[in-house]
Amino acid sequence: MLIDLHTHTTASDGTDSPAELVLAAASAGLDVIAITDHDTTAGWAEAAAALAETSTDLRLVRGMEMSCFGDGEDGSPVAVHLLAYLFDPENEAFAVERERLRGERVARLRAMADRMAADGLPIDPDAVLAEAGLSAGRPHLARALVDAGVVATVNDAFTTLLASNGPYFVEKADTPLDDAVDMVAAAGGVSVIAHARARLRGRLLSLDHIRRLAPRGLGGLEIDHPDHADDDRALLTELAAELGLVSTGSSDYHGNNKTVRLGDFSTDVAQFDKLVAAATGVPVLAGGLA
């Protein structure tokens, strides 16, 4: 089976609509696809409707990638992304926090775009925000920079103007990682730390913090990821075994915003079954032939 548990759509910072994601996954021969947009469940309904209309045995995992912060290896706070799977979207506390996070995203993107415009860069903050919607992210601004001819690629924007040490970067108030794990569990979901050793993204989450989260209810670690080196995959595999956590693999697909393709990295079926068995929020959805 080919299982990809980390993808993004136009509901956040991907370039495929939720319906297009489902069709692309079916065309690519995937057996399971997860929709995990940033801080939102806005794409769930469209993806589910598309799945229901297809003659496929594809299965859909509804999820989200949550903006958090944890303890860095140097003891100071570091940005962390937490994948949340199969949670109840009606859980009140979790819904309120997702709304707060989306507000932080919009305010941060507005501040960054305003700074660029003030410096004379050909960026229209209102147009960027209108394109981005409620789950605004730096990729929306990166695409605007590419369209304006300021940089050649989205990746160039992220390594220069939009980098965490770049001239236009603005912080946002993310969710404490411990609280996020608690919220996902309370909503019947399963939490998995995304790309925990993605060194090119900046500072890393402390392994000791991961160890503290396991008895708290953390469900797993994303291990096979395009931003992980082989030695870090081995390290995370050992840590997951030590803590009894699910090991996942995923493409982190963003459509045309990244070169990685659906299914380039995948999750073992036994690990997927463990993840599904631990969830009580919403079920995995199946296509018409399943």
N, C-alpha and C positions, 0 to 999 in steps of 0.2 A: 504493500500500500504506500501511496505517496501522500504525505500529510504535511501541510504548510500552515503553521499556527501564528504567523505574524505578517499582516498585510495592511495597507492603508489605501483609502479611497478619497474621492472628492469631498467626503464628509469631514475630512481633516486636510492632510497635506499630500495626498496621492493624486494621480491624474486620471485614473479610471473611476467611473461612477460605481456605486455598490453593485448595480446590475451588471455592468461591464466586468467587474472583478469576478463575479460568479461565472459568467460565460467564458472568461479567459481561463479560469481554473478548470472548468470542464474541458475546454479545448486542449489544455496542457496535459490532460490525463491525470489530474489530481483526484484523489479519493476523498480528501478532507481539506477544507479551506477555513481559516478563521479570519474574520473581519475585526481588526483591532485599531480603530482610529483613535487619535489622541483626545482623551478626556471627553469622549462623546459616544453615545449609542445611536446617533442620528442616522447612520447608514443601515441599521439592522433591518428595518421594515422593508426597504427597497431590495436589499440582498435576499431576504426571505421570500419576497414576492417573485423575484427573478428565479430563485431556485425552484419554487413551486410550478413555474411555467415551463421548466426545462424537462426534457426526457433524459434524465441522467441519474446515476446512482451517487452523485456527489453529495457529501454531507457538509453542513455549514455549522461552524462553532461561532457563536456570537460573543464578542469580547471587546476589550478596550485596552489602550496603553495609557497608563496614568502617570502624570508628571509629579515626581516626588523628590525628596532629598534625604540622604542618609549620611552616615559617618564615612568620610574619606579615609584613605590609608594614613594620611597625616593627622587625622583627628578632627579636621574642619569639615563643614558640610559640603557635600558633593551632589550634583544632580543625578538622579536615578530614575529609570523608567520601569514601571511595574505593569506587566501584562495581567489583566484580570479576565478570566474566562467564565462563561456560563452563570453569571450572577443575575439576581433579580433586579431589573432596572427600576422597579417601583420602591425599592428600599429607600426610605426617606432620607436618612442621614447621608447615604452614598450619593443620592441624586442631588442633594444640596451641595455637597462638596464638588461634584462634577460641574455644576453650574458656576461655582466660585472659580474653579480652575479655568473655565472658558472665559470668564471675565478677565482673569489675569492675562490670558493669552492675547485678548483683544487690546488691552491697555498696553502691554509690552510692545506689540507690533506697531501700534499707533506711535508710541514714543520713539521707536527706532526709525520708522519712516519719516516722522517729523524732523528728527535730527539730520537725516540724509537730505531732505528737502531744504532745510535751513543752510546746509553746507553747499547747496547748489547742484546736488545730484539730480538727474532727471527722473525723480520719483514723485508720483501723486499719491499722498497718503490716503486720501478718500477712496481712490480707485483700488489701491491695494487692499484696504479693509473691506470694500464691497466684494472683491473677488474672494477674499479669505473666508468670509462668513464668521460663524460663532466659534469655530475651532481653529482660530488663526494661528499660524506658525511661521517660523523663519523661512521655510521653503516658499511660502507665498511671496515674501519680499525678495528672496533669491531669484525667483522666476521673473519678477518685475525688473530686477537688475539686469538679467540676461536680455529681456525684451528691449530694454533701454540701451543696450550695448555697453554697459558699464563693465561687465565681466562676460567671459565666454561661456561659462557653464554654471549650473547650480552648485557644483562642488567648489568651483573657484570662489563663489560668493561666500560659502561656508568657511573656507580656509583663510579668507581675508577680512572683508567688511563685517561679516556676521559671526565670526569666531568669538568664543567666550573672552578672548583677550583682544578682540578687535575694537575699532574706534566707535562702533555704533551698537555694541551689545548692551542690552538692558536686562537686568535680573527680573524674575517674577517670583511670587510667593507660592511655591509648590507645597504639596502635602508631606508632612513627616512620614517617612517610610513605614515606621511602626504602626502609625494610625491607618495608613492605607491598607496594610495587610489585615488589620482588624476589620476595616470596613468591608473589604472583599469577602472575608469569611462570614461576617454577619449577614451579608446579602446572598449567602449560599454559593459563592463563587470560589474559584481556585486562583491563587496569585502565583506568578512566575516572574522572577527578576529578569528583565531583558538585558541582553548584551553586557553582562556585568564586567567583562574584561576587554571592552572595546577601547584599547589604549589610544588610538588616534583621535578619539572624541574628547580626550582630556584626562583628568584625574579619575581614579578608580575607587569604587566602593570597597570599604574594608571587609575582608573575609570574616573577621570577627563579628561584624554587624550581621552578616548573613547567618552565621552560627546562632546568634541571639534570636533571629527571626524564626528559625525552624520550629522550636517549641511553641512559638506564638501563633503559628498557623500558616507560615509560608508553604506554598505547595511545590515549587520547583524552581529550576534554573534553566534559562535558555543557553544552550552550550554550542550547538552547531549553528553559527551565525557568520555572515560574510566579514564582520569586523573582528573576528577572533582568530588569533594565531594558534597553531597546532599545540604549542606547549600550554597555552591558556585553556584550550579545550580539555586537555588532559587534567589540568588542575581542577577545573570545574566539575569534570566527571568524577574525580576522586571525592570532591567535597559533597556532591549530590549523593553519592553512595554512603559517605560518612553520616550524613544527616537524614537519609531516607527520603530524599526529595525526588520528584519527577525530573527527568532530563528531556528537554525539548530541543528541536532544531527548526529553524525558520528562515525564510528569505529576507524578511523585513522589506517586502515589496512596496514600492512607491510609484509604480507605473513608469512613466518616462523621466521621473526625477532621479532615478538611479539606474545603473546598468544591470543590477541583479534581476533575475527572472523568477517567476513563480516556480516553486519546487526546487530551486537550486540548492536549498538546504531543507532538510525535512526531519520529522519526528518518527521515532520507532513506534510501531503499532502497539507494543506492550506498554510503552510509556504513555501513549495517548489513552489507552484503556484505563490506566491508573488515574489519569487526570479526570476523565469523564466520570469515573466511579466516585470521585471525591466531591463532585459538584451536586448541589441540590437546588440551585436557583432556577435556571431554565434548561430545557433539554437541547441536545444536538438535533438540528433539523436535517431531514433527508429529502433528496430529490425524488421524482416520480418513479424511478426504477429501483429505488433502494428497498 
